[in-house]
Amino acid sequence: MRSLADQSEDELGGPWSVLVRQKRDHVVLDRLLEEVLATSGTAQDAALHRVARLVFPHAFAEESVLWPELRRTLPDGEALTLQVEQEHQEVNELWTRLESADLTGEEREQVVGRLVEVLREDVRDEEDQLLPRLQQAVDVRRLRALGVAWEAVRRTAPTRPHPVVSRRPPGNALAALPLTVLDRARDGLDAAARSDRVPSGAADRFRTASALLARGAGRVETFGPLRRGEDPSTGTEP
């Protein structure tokens, strides 16, 4: 097998192929992680924000579209996808920890370092193992169909960590709509709160509204059916 990193766009099936779309996101992620490690304070927060908006929709689309395909087509697909789902779960848990208010400076540095490490491990596992195996198992037409499906899900997926929700269907499929609506509403409110053109009083109201939506998302996560399908090793108790 050849890693995706060593293959051209044509070899991966052309611009519509899911392999090309995955590799493009991974390239952007690598650049953002370098920025995270090279910055601190508000600059690092901004870089982490961009990482989150890339990583969580990307991973949700993998779990909804790609990993079920691997489980259907490969005899060892269950074990292969479980390893990556465990990495995704750790990313969700680390990010939730990163967003907590009680982290000291040293603790935050450790969490950020581990987060970068897991994300890079995840990319290598996908590009060196899972996705080349998918490339061997299906034809180019199927890779392109998966690319369209993956892109459609990615563009309408939740944008924030949700460690309690299942990493597999049907739980993650059921969670998609309510969590996407809440996450993207929060994205808009948070962006407005950060704007220099918004008065401080209005910015405070936007932040309060975002916090209320975050609590709403937390309640959605604990709804029993949204945890269906998960492996015990990727579960987090609400």
Buried (B, 14 or more C-beta within 10 A) or exposed (E): EEBBEEBEEEBBBBEBBBBBBBBEBBEBBEEBBEBBEEBEEEEBEBBBBBBBBBBBBBBBBBBBBBBBBBBEBBEEBEEBBBBBBBBBBBBBBBBBBBEEEEBEEEEBEBBBEBBBEBBBBBBEBBBBBBBBBBBEBBEBEBBBBBBBBBBEBBEBBBBBBBBBBBBBBEBBBBBBEBBBBBBBBBBEBBEBBBEEEBEEEEBEBBBEBBEEBBEBBEEBBEBEEBBBBBBEEBBBEE
